[in-house]
Amino acid sequence: MSDLVRFKFYETALEANRDKQILAENDINSFIANEQLIQSDWLLSQAVGGIQLQVFEEDVEKAKQILQDYKDNEQYSLEVEYTISDPEFDFVCPKCGSNHIYQDEKLGGIFGISVLVLGLPVKIPANLYHCYYCGNEFKR
């Protein structure tokens, strides 16, 4: 039986568990070390080397390839599926053409002025939009 080796280090347990699940789906046994310790006292993270994903020695290269393939496919899926076909929705990001956008929920400048002048808050949303795909901020 081969030994466990430290394969990858993480700051959060969520990332470590995601990669552990990806490896499990590809028939590679892996184990997470220091997860409970760091979740109970995150200041110990530096002292113990973070949350560690461990795999058996003979699976290291295969595990690297599987996680790299996952990362590559994740980026590819974003490139392919950045626009939803909907002829009635023609509002798109001016930079990349994606319609995966959202309106900023922050209140506009009228809110603070209305409280001072009227004593009542007048909520007018800011007219700022963000693109999920390219991160562009723009006004309509």
Order of alpha helices (4+ residues) and beta strands (2+ residues): beta-alpha-beta-alpha-alpha-beta-alpha-beta-alpha-beta-beta
